[in-house]
């Protein structure tokens, strides 16, 4: 897979770095020579260019990438122009960052398949962490579903998945369980060892300190976590 990142501010640079660490071929573009110089040794290719220049993008081979991330933060006008140009050049999937829902609607209209409202999502994430600390992490899928790492609520401990009936009651599924168990090293030192129970069966009993890997709608997972084990309202 080949991914282009256009705009190497804090957001774009971090996206490019993480993708590279995960083995993705990254083409990075920015008009600022300093930003390109700082990143050039950490991505497959870094190029100085004006990303609103359609001819420059065509020469750079942008039409051959699988995904383009439009990451300019300062100018929504530039993001809109770049998104429209990328669509004309045949980029299959375009992801654009923006700051407001109105900007998101415009970017979607001109060709973005997905928009990232950075400040909104950061605020929502913080609110989620504060209101439901049992949800250790969450990843949103393209379908709108969420994969969440959830510390098992107290009301689940000692009960089996069959008894809990999570799919019927909350419309969520447990796909795996991370469990710590005490172990002793060869030197006699005590430590915790992590186990992953993949595709747990209905007879799997939940233990204290279990972390459940759950898939479902965001609201469904929250209802399960913040409740007391009763039927969802």
Secondary structure, 3 states (H helix, E strand, C coil): CEEEEECCCHHHHHHHHHHHHCCCEEEEEECCHHHHHHHHHHCCEEEECCCCCHHHHHHCCHHHCCEEEECCCCCHHHHHHHHHHHHHCCCCEEEEEECCHHHHHHHHHHCCCEEEEHHHHHHHHHHHHHHCCCEEEEEECCCCCEEEEEECCHHHCCCEHHHHCHHHHHCEEEEEEEEEEEEECCCCCEEEEEEEEECCCCCCECCCCCEEEEEECHHHHHHHHHCCCCCCC
